[in-house]
Amino acid sequence: MLNRRILRSKAVQYLYGLLQSHTANYHLAIEHIKDHFAPDLNSMEPQDKVKLLADSEIAVAAFEELINHDKPLPDDLSPMIKKAVNSANLYLLNAIKKDNSHISSTLVQNTEAVHDSYVLTLQMLVKTLSFLEEDLIKKFHVDAKIFSVKAKLLESLAVRSNKSSKETNDNINDLTYEIYRDILAKDQAVIEVFKNKLGDFEAEKTLLKDVIKAELLKHPYYETLMEEEDFDWSENRVAVKDLVNKTLKNLTEDTAPAQILISISANWEEDKSFMKQLFMNALDNKDKYMKFVSGKLQNWDLNRVSEIDMAILLMAIAELITFPSIPVKVSINEYLEIAKEYSTPKSKEFINGVLDKVSLDLQDKGIIKKSGRGLIDNK
């Protein structure tokens, strides 16, 4: 299931992606300026290539000062240079706005894909059991209705509206049959156990958990399908497997079909609001929070901070400021754990040092105010 650390990690990853796209757009804007001063090969008039190159370099330098240091364009710049810089700046602003809108809208959508991947996994499990059931009926003449766990799962999936396309369903059928042949059809010992345990709900469930854990969730065909269906599969994999295992663990003969499928978190609406608020606060206040970071860097230029470390720092600052009920130490420790997983070995110490200084400074200024059980109000 998705916990708050996973949600924090997702917010950091998407902000990191945005920072990368902002950097790419910045370099494209510079190329936009250079193109503006490129010689016109179709012109019938002579071109002063030396002057064009010089003007291009002046324009790029003015653009870098404008963007990186918020310095206005010098009055003595030629109209052509000013036009090139302003055009590049407009291009950059529009590109950033477009990327911000796209990434922020897909964050929740791609996180909720965890549940679709979880349902798809259960569909593959039911289909695998259907192939096994067919073999058992054909070879051992068993009663098909006796496969009780499969029936329960099938009922629960029928309750949920099927969002899968026909192409996806065909994919499930083809790949699941290949998985079935690899796992169960070749293992007569497993088939014998299933045959002898049919009708024993708990025994069936135990066998299924073993098969899923040891075989299905590790099968390359399963991984291939999930990578195609889930944009964030590399990150969602653990949560999906956890949901499947919890579903089987909690499943009983008396469980109502509508109660079998579980939510991706204990309180998804609340957790979704937390993730969205956290991400949007970091995004909307990116420049301001960067200045907080820049003020605490000793003999270190802001541009030398890696984009993943900056994403972690910005998200941590956003949480410190936005959520008064979360203790400062809890927030900092969470992002240090994220740094251990996603950044370099030295990043944890660097991030810890910066966050300690920033948090103390912002508490002194009253920007960070913590209140709630076990916390002292900062006034």
Secondary structure, DSSP 4 states (H G I P E B T S, - for coil): ---HHHHHHHHHHHHHHHHHHHHHHHHHHHHHHHHHTS--TT-SS---HHHHHHHHHHHHHHHHHHHHH-PPPPTTS-HHHHHHHHHHHHHHHHHHHHHHHHHHHHHHHHHHHHHHHHHHHHHHHHHHHHHHHHHHHHHH---GGG-HHHHHHHHHHHHS-----HHHHHHHHHHHHHHHIIIIIT-HHHHHHHHHHTT-HHHHHHHHHHHHHHTGGG-HHHHHHHHHH-TTHHHHHHHHHHHHHHHHHH--TT--GGGTS--SSTTHHHHHHHHHHHHHHHHHTHHHHHHHHHTT-SS--GGGS-HHHHHHHHHHHHHHHH-TTS-HHHHHHHHHHHHHHHS-TTHHHHHHHHHHHHHHHHHHTTSS---STT-----
